[in-house]
Structure formats: C-alpha cells, structure tokens
Amino acid sequence: MKQSDSCQRFIFEGLDIRGEMVSLSASFSEILANKEYPVPVRILLGEFVTATTLLSTTVKFDGRLVLQARSKGQVPLIMAECTSEQHLRGIARYSDEPTSREFSELLHDGTLAMTIEPESGEPYQGIVPLEQRDLAACLEDYFTRSEQLESRFFLVSDGDQHCAGLLLQQLPAQLVRDEEERREEWSTISQLAATLTDSELLSLDNEEVLYRLFHQHRVKLFSPRPVQHVCSCSRERTARALHSIGEEEVMDIIAEQGIVEISCEFCGKQYCFEEDELGLLFQRPGEKKTH
C-alpha cells in the first residue's frame, strides 16, 4: 500500500543522480479543509504543496522554504511553505470563480519566487517568470537559470484527497566525470521517468514506481520521513504583525470594536487582543503604563 504523508529519498548507485518522492493525503486534506476552494484552485494548490515538500529536501537548512506565485490571472496569489522538519501549510487567493483549469490562465503574467528562510543567517530568494506550461516546467526552468542543476519535476494532484510528486536531480560530478557520459545518463533517466503516468504516481507505492521506471539500474531507497500539516502561526507572531501595522491604526480598531480579532489565513485559528494587552505591545522602553 502506498505510504501517504511522507517523503522518501533515493539515489542511483554509480551515478551522480538523486531523487525524492512525496505522497500527501491527510496533510493535503487538512490544508483544503480551511477554505472552500474551487476545483482548479484545489488541484493547483496540491501541486504547490507537493513541489514545496520536494524542494525542502534539496537544501540542508534549519528553517523554512516558501514557494509563492503572484499573477494577474484568476489566482492572484498561491503559496506553500515547508520547514526542515517537513511541517507543511499552504494557501491560495482568488477573486472570482476560476473559469479555466489551464495553468497559463490561472497564473497569467505571473512570477514564481522560492525563498529559503534559515533560522540563523540571511534569507535567500530566487525569482523566475511563469512562462512554462505548468508548475513542474517552471521549477525546472528555475533550477536551470539559478542553480545550473539539471532537474525534473513530476507533480500530480486530484484536487480532493491526494497529491504526489517525483523529483530527479543531477548532482555535481563525483562518480562520473566525463561530460558526454553524464549527459547520456541524465537523458536516459529523464526519458524513463517521463513514462510514469499520473495515476501510477498517485496510486503505486514508491518501491513499485522505482521498479517500474528504473529496474535496469541500481537504486538505493532510504527510509521515508513523515510530512505533517502544521501551521506556524502563534500569538507572538500575530502580535508582531499588529505592531507592524502601527499603534494609531490598531487603537482606532479598539475604539471602534473594543477588541482586535485576527484569524490565521492558513489554519483559521483566531487570536483576540484587548486594549490592555495592546497597550503593553506598543509601550516604549522605560515608559510606564498609566490608567
């Protein structure tokens, strides 16, 4: 049976090529449960959360990786983030009911940004235009432009309960140094992977997929790692967001409503702040609060 809500690494023995497989079920359903997304948006969001999980495995860091697209199309904003512990969340915004399932119309005239936010150190961001036929091709374009790494992405989402993905990536020359041989090996592996169907990627377990594609190669499959839907929102982070809005605007809300209520867009959790607490939030160092 296919193991869901996990990511699993594999390598080709004797070749400078690695891979990763992701399957999401419960975590994807929990992301969808927070909002009533139309089917085209649900499918697209499934591809984004799958891709973000795959991408999080390509870098060694403690922190989070954010994949975000902004566009002038029917989905102005869609984003997903995954931490180094494979804690996943995602969200999409749309103004009107999408009338198309085409990637080029949903994210028309858009840009794709990948941001790595380490717990220590400076964040890094790379941006590419959304000029390709689908998200997988856009990510391949991103790696060609920014990382000079040959990469292939295969993403599928049923827009309901399941989404899955496969990543192949060529590594720097260590085992094979002849450039012509490296190109031939990568071309062979890529062509074999391209024969995988969406239904196979969604339904077959990882061992079956790898045998189906690469039974003539020596492939080492590592232990799966769990993926969970975990929202990183907190009362402290929400308070910092209020502070960034500014004291005057926040106090205007208090004067009008008597309380400030903020709901997390990702998980729907609500945070309430009363006047006394907000007074402390905006209190300057050395200032004493008077009543």
C-alpha positions in Angstrom: 0.0 0.0 0.0 1.2 3.5 -0.8 2.6 5.3 2.2 1.0 8.7 2.4 2.2 11.9 4.1 5.8 11.1 3.6 8.8 12.0 1.5 11.5 9.4 0.6 14.9 9.9 -0.9 16.7 7.6 -3.3 20.0 7.6 -5.2 21.3 5.8 -8.3 24.3 3.8 -7.3 27.2 4.6 -9.5 25.6 7.7 -11.0 25.6 11.4 -9.8 21.8 11.5 -9.7 19.4 11.7 -6.7 15.7 11.6 -6.4 12.9 12.3 -4.0 9.3 11.1 -3.9 6.4 12.7 -2.0 2.9 11.5 -1.3 0.4 13.6 0.6 -3.1 12.7 1.8 -4.2 13.7 5.3 -2.0 16.8 5.3 -3.4 17.9 1.9 -7.0 17.3 3.1 -6.3 19.4 6.2 -5.0 22.3 4.1 -8.1 22.2 1.9 -10.4 21.9 4.9 -9.7 25.5 5.9 -11.3 27.1 2.8 -13.9 26.2 0.1 -11.6 26.3 -2.9 -12.9 25.7 -6.4 -11.6 22.5 -8.1 -9.0 24.2 -10.3 -7.5 26.0 -7.3 -7.5 22.8 -5.2 -5.6 21.0 -7.9 -3.1 23.8 -8.3 -2.6 24.1 -4.5 -2.0 20.3 -4.4 0.8 20.8 -6.9 2.3 23.7 -4.9 2.4 21.9 -1.6 3.9 18.8 -3.2 6.5 20.8 -5.0 7.4 22.7 -1.8 7.9 19.5 0.1 10.1 18.2 -2.7 12.1 21.4 -2.7 12.6 21.4 1.0 14.6 18.2 0.6 17.1 19.8 -1.8 18.7 22.1 0.7 20.3 21.5 4.0 19.0 24.1 6.4 17.1 24.6 9.7 14.2 26.9 8.8 11.5 27.0 6.1 11.2 27.1 2.4 8.4 29.2 0.8 7.2 28.8 -2.8 5.0 31.6 -3.9 3.4 32.7 -7.1 1.8 36.1 -7.8 -0.1 36.8 -11.0 -2.6 38.9 -12.9 -4.6 35.7 -13.7 -7.5 34.1 -12.0 -5.3 33.1 -9.0 -3.5 36.3 -7.9 -1.7 34.6 -5.1 -0.8 31.0 -4.2 1.9 29.9 -1.7 3.1 26.9 0.2 5.8 26.5 2.8 7.6 23.6 4.3 10.0 23.5 7.2 13.2 21.5 7.6 11.1 19.1 9.8 8.6 18.7 6.9 5.9 20.7 8.5 3.7 21.9 5.7 1.0 24.5 5.1 -0.5 26.3 2.0 -3.0 28.9 0.9 -4.5 30.4 -2.3 -6.4 33.5 -3.1 -8.8 34.1 -6.0 -11.2 36.9 -6.7 -13.8 35.3 -8.9 -14.7 31.6 -9.6 -11.9 30.4 -11.9 -13.3 29.6 -15.4 -10.3 27.6 -16.5 -8.0 24.8 -15.4 -5.2 26.0 -17.6 -2.0 26.9 -15.7 -1.4 29.8 -18.1 -4.8 31.4 -17.3 -4.8 30.7 -13.6 -1.4 32.3 -13.2 -1.3 34.6 -16.2 1.5 37.1 -16.3 2.9 35.8 -13.0 6.2 35.3 -11.2 7.4 32.4 -9.1 9.5 33.0 -6.1 11.4 30.5 -3.9 12.5 31.8 -0.6 14.7 30.0 1.9 14.4 31.4 5.4 17.0 29.8 7.7 16.6 30.0 11.5 20.0 31.7 11.5 21.6 33.7 8.7 20.2 35.7 5.9 17.2 34.6 3.7 17.7 33.8 0.1 15.2 34.3 -2.7 15.2 33.4 -6.4 12.5 34.6 -8.9 11.6 33.4 -12.4 8.7 34.4 -14.7 5.9 31.9 -15.0 6.4 31.3 -18.7 6.2 27.5 -18.9 3.2 25.1 -19.5 2.9 24.0 -15.8 4.4 24.3 -12.4 6.8 21.4 -12.9 8.3 23.0 -16.0 8.5 26.4 -14.3 10.6 24.8 -11.5 12.8 23.1 -14.0 13.3 26.5 -15.6 14.1 28.0 -12.2 16.9 25.4 -11.5 18.3 25.8 -15.0 18.5 29.6 -14.5 19.6 29.9 -10.9 21.3 26.7 -9.9 22.6 25.3 -13.2 21.4 21.9 -12.0 19.6 19.5 -14.3 16.2 18.8 -12.5 13.0 17.1 -13.5 9.7 17.5 -11.6 6.6 15.4 -11.9 3.6 16.7 -9.9 0.0 15.4 -9.8 -3.0 16.4 -7.7 -6.5 15.0 -7.7 -7.8 18.2 -6.1 -9.5 16.2 -3.4 -7.5 13.9 -1.1 -4.2 13.0 -2.7 -1.3 14.7 -4.4 2.2 13.2 -5.2 5.4 14.2 -6.8 8.8 12.9 -8.1 12.0 14.9 -8.3 15.1 13.9 -10.1 18.3 16.0 -9.8 21.7 15.6 -11.3 24.5 16.1 -8.7 27.9 17.7 -9.2 30.4 15.3 -11.0 31.9 12.9 -8.4 31.3 9.4 -9.6 31.2 10.1 -13.4 33.3 12.9 -14.7 33.1 12.5 -18.4 30.6 15.2 -19.6 29.3 13.2 -22.6 28.6 10.2 -20.3 26.9 12.4 -17.8 24.6 13.8 -20.4 23.7 10.4 -21.7 22.9 9.0 -18.3 20.8 12.0 -17.4 18.9 11.8 -20.7 18.2 8.1 -20.1 16.9 8.5 -16.6 14.8 11.5 -17.6 13.2 9.7 -20.5 12.4 6.7 -18.3 10.8 8.9 -15.7 8.7 10.6 -18.3 6.8 7.3 -19.0 5.3 7.5 -15.5 1.6 8.3 -15.6 -0.3 10.5 -13.2 -2.4 7.6 -11.9 0.7 5.5 -11.3 2.3 8.3 -9.3 -0.8 8.7 -7.2 -1.5 5.1 -6.6 1.7 3.0 -6.7 3.9 2.7 -3.7 7.4 4.1 -4.0 9.1 0.8 -4.5 6.7 -0.1 -7.3 7.3 3.2 -9.0 11.1 2.9 -8.9 11.0 -0.7 -10.2 8.5 0.3 -12.9 10.9 3.0 -14.1 14.4 2.0 -13.3 14.6 -1.8 -12.8 17.6 -1.9 -15.0 19.5 0.4 -12.7 20.8 0.0 -9.1 18.6 2.3 -7.0 19.0 2.7 -3.2 15.8 3.8 -1.4 16.2 5.4 2.0 13.7 5.3 4.9 10.6 7.6 4.5 10.2 10.7 6.6 6.8 11.9 7.8 5.2 15.1 6.4 2.6 16.9 8.5 0.2 19.8 8.1 1.4 22.1 10.9 0.7 25.8 10.9 3.5 28.1 12.2 1.1 30.8 13.4 1.3 31.9 17.0 0.0 34.6 19.3 3.5 36.1 19.4 3.8 36.2 15.6 0.3 37.7 15.4 1.3 40.4 17.9 4.4 41.3 15.9 2.2 41.6 12.8 -0.1 44.0 14.8 2.9 46.0 15.9 4.0 46.4 12.3 0.6 47.9 11.4 1.2 50.7 13.8 -0.3 51.9 17.1 -2.6 54.5 15.7 -4.4 52.2 13.3 -4.7 49.4 15.9 -6.1 51.7 18.6 -8.6 53.0 16.1 -9.9 49.4 15.8 -10.0 49.1 19.6 -12.0 52.4 19.8 -14.5 51.1 17.2 -14.8 47.5 18.2 -13.4 47.2 21.7 -11.2 44.3 20.7 -8.9 43.3 17.8 -9.5 39.9 16.3 -7.2 38.3 13.7 -7.7 34.9 12.1 -4.8 33.0 10.5 -5.4 32.7 6.8 -3.7 29.3 6.7 -5.4 27.4 9.5 -8.3 29.7 10.6 -7.2 29.9 14.2 -8.4 33.2 15.8 -6.4 35.5 18.0 -8.1 38.1 20.2 -6.3 41.1 21.7 -7.9 43.5 24.2 -6.9 47.1 24.9 -4.7 46.5 28.0 -2.6 43.9 26.1 -2.2 46.1 23.1 -1.2 49.0 25.3 1.7 46.8 26.6 2.5 45.8 23.0 3.1 49.4 22.0 4.7 50.5 25.3 8.1 52.1 24.7 11.2 51.0 26.8 11.2 52.8 30.2 7.6 54.0 29.7 5.2 53.2 32.5 1.6 52.5 31.6 -0.9 54.6 33.5 -4.6 54.0 33.9 
